[in-house]
Amino acid sequence: MPKLRALHQIAIVVAITAAVSAPVAAANVGEMGAMDMNNPNGGAMTMTPGEADAISSQGMTTNMHDPHIMSGDMSDMMAHMKWTDLRPANAADAARADQIVATLKAALAKYRDYHAAEAAGYKPFHPEITSQKVVHFTKRLYALKAAFVFNPAEPTSLLYERTPQGGYKLIGAMYTAPRRWTPDDLNARVPLSVARWHQHIDICLPNKKPRPGPVNWKEFGPRGSITTAAECAAADGRFYPVLFGWMVHVYPWEKNPQEVWAH
């Protein structure tokens, strides 16, 4: 599995964990770009404070450094990932993708300094969680706009890798789209012969009512063994067939073309 893909998946685990484990997360869930647990259409709406608070009462933060959650082995997360199929390559799609990357490169130049990104409205998603190697800096306005129109120069999130000096290095960006979109809809935005969009699916979270003991995160969450509504109901959980909208990542400075649109 490519390094960039593994880093992103670890970041998503942290993001989901953070989003459902603190009351303050209600204000930040939307900052990830269409991270919505209530809106069936997948727009860039936020989880309600009541929902965030209910889930936070299950104490997910106490498991933040559980090796099962944060291990480098992403195999247990694959059951909760849905990818678009890669379509046959063609020259028109390649040219369109190259133009998107060129536009993105030009737009990102001013954000190499993460302070400039923050000044422009990009906010880091739980940067205090040091276990995430890649931090999403997200602009909520662009997340909202992405539900309706696509501007390659306005990615929903900027992807920053932590540096040993305590700063951030800009490595890429994330585009988003509504969860209800079809492959043809996504293809019109970023060609499916070049990139594979993905969703986080079939996730069971603990019910909001008090539990007799600690939550078993080997069963629940984005790395959990529960993958069906029936299993989730039997475990007294809440099942989300699709947790977020569609996402695709682009790393425009990668020299290997296969890593520019990381699958």
N, C-alpha and C positions, 0 to 999 in steps of 0.2 A: 504494500500500500504506500503510495507516495507520501512523503513527509508532510507536504502542505495539507493534504486531505486529512491526515491523522491529527495535525494541529488544529484544524478547523473543528473536527468532530469533538475533540477534547474541549474546545472553547464552547461549543454548543451545549455539551453536558453541563458545563459550569453555568452557562447562561440560563438554561432551563432550571437548574437547581436554584440559582439565585432568584430567578423570577418567581418561583413558587415558595420561597422560604423566608421572606421578610415582608412585613407590611409596606415598607418603603418601595418594594418592587412594583406596586401597583402603578406608580408614576413612571416606572422605567420599562415596563414590559413592552409598551408601544415603541420604545426607542430602538428595539431590535429590528424594526421593520416588519409590520404585520404579524407580530407575535401576539395573537389573539386567541384566547381560550373560550370565547363566548360567541363570536361572530361567525356563523356558518359560511358566510361568503368570503371570509378570509381577508377583509379589508384591514387597514392599519389602525385598528381600534385596540383599546387596552383592556386587560383584565380588570374587573372592578375591585375596589379596595376590599369589599367583603370577600370576594373570591380569594384574593391574595392572602388576606388575614386568616381565612379558614384553612388554607393549605399550609400556611406558615405554622399553624398550631401543631402540626405533626412533627415539627422539629427536624426538618430535612437538613438544616445547616450543621447539625451535629455530626452528619455523615460526610461532610464536604471532603474530607481527606481519606475516606474509605478507599482502600486500594482497588476494590471492585468498581467503584465509580470513576476513579481517576487513573486507572492503569493504562499503559500504552496499547494494550490489546483491544482493538475496536470491534472484534468479531461479534460480541454480544450486543453491539449497537446496530448491527446490520439488519436485524429483524425489525427495527423501528425506522428504517430509511426506505424511501421510495424515490427511484430515479427515473427520469425520462429515458427512453431508448435512443441510442445513438443512430442517427439516420445516415444514409450514404453520403459520402463527401462529394462536393461539387464546387466548381470555381466561383459561382455566384455567392454561395454561402461563405466561402473562405474570404472573398473580398469584403463582404458585409461585416464579418467578424473582425477583420483587420481594421476596418474603418472605426468600429466601436472601440477597439483597443487604442487606436491612435487618438481618438477623441478623449478617451479616459486618461491616457497618459498626459495630455495637455492640461486636462482639468485637475489632475492630481499633483502637478508640479508644485503648486502653491501650498500643498498640505504635507510636504515632506517634514516640515516642522509641525508636530502635533498641536502646538499652541495656536498655530494659524487655523487648524481645523476646529479647535474649540471656539475660537473667536468667530468662526463662520457658522457656528451652531451645531457642530458635531459633538455629541456628548459620549464619553466612554461608558460602556455598560459594565458596572461593578468592577472598576479597576482595582479595588482593594483586595479582590480575590487573586492572590499572587500565583495560584496554581494554574491559572489560564495563561498559556504562552502567547496566545493571540487575543488581543482585545478589540472588540467591535466599537468603533466610534460612529454613532448613528445620528442622523439628522431627521427628526420626526417629520418635518415638512416634506422632505423628499420621500419618506416612507408613505405619506398620504398621497402625494402626487403620483407615486409609482403604481398605485391602485388604478390609475386612470390613463396615464400617459407615460411614455418612456423617453427619457433624456439621458443618453450615455454619459453626459458630463455631470450628471447629478445622481451618483450612486446612493442607495439607501444608507450603506455603511462603508466606512473605511476600515481596513484591516491593518492593525499595527502589531508588530512582534516586539515583545519586550527585549531590551538590550541589557547586557551585563552592568552597564553604568546606571541603570535605573530609569532610562528613558524609553522611547518607542521608535521603531523603524517602520516606515510605511512600506507594506509589501503587496497590498492589493485592495480590492473593493468588492462589495456585494450588491447585486441587484435583486429586487424582490418583485413578486407578482401575486395577485389574489389566488387563494387556494382553489377556487372554483374553475380556474382557467384550464382549457384543454391543451394537449400537446401542440396543436396548430396555433393556438394563441401564444404560447411560449415561443414557438418557432418564429413567429412574426417579430418577436422582441429580440431574441438572441438565437441564432440558428442551431437547431438540434443536431446538425451534422458536425458541429464544432464543440458545443457545450452540452452538458447534461445537468438540467435543473433537478433539484431534489426537495423533498418534504420530509418532515419528521412525523411518523405515523404510529398508530396502534399503541398509544402510551396510556398506561394506567397510573393514576395518582391516588394517593390515599384519600378516603372520604374525610369530610371536614369534622365529623363528630369525633369525640375523644376515643382513643384506643387504649386497651388495657396494657399494652407494652410498646416498646420501640418499633418503628416502622422497619420492615425488612426491605431494604433498597435493592436487594438482589432480585426481588419480585417486581417492585414498583419503579416507575421512572423511565428515562430514556435509555437505560442500560438493563432494564428489568426483564425477567423471564416471561412476564404476563404480556400476551400479544392479542388476546381476543376479549370481546365484551363480556362473554360468559365467564371467562377466568377472572376478569376484573370484578364482576358482580359477586362472584363467589368469595373473593378476597375483600369484599366490602370497599371497593374503590370506585373511582370515577374514570370512565373510559373516554379517551379522545381519539377518534379515528384519524384525525389530522390535527396536529397541535398548532402548527404555524402555516403561513402561506408558502408559496414556491420561492426558492432561493437559488442563485447561481453566483459563483465566485470567479473572479478574474484576477490574475497576477501578471500585470502587463510587462514587468521587467524580467520575467523568466526567459532564459535563453532557449530552453527546450520548448518547442511549440506545444507539446502535449501538456506542459505544466502551466501554460498561460491560462487556459480554461481547465482548471483542475477537476478531474472526475472523481 
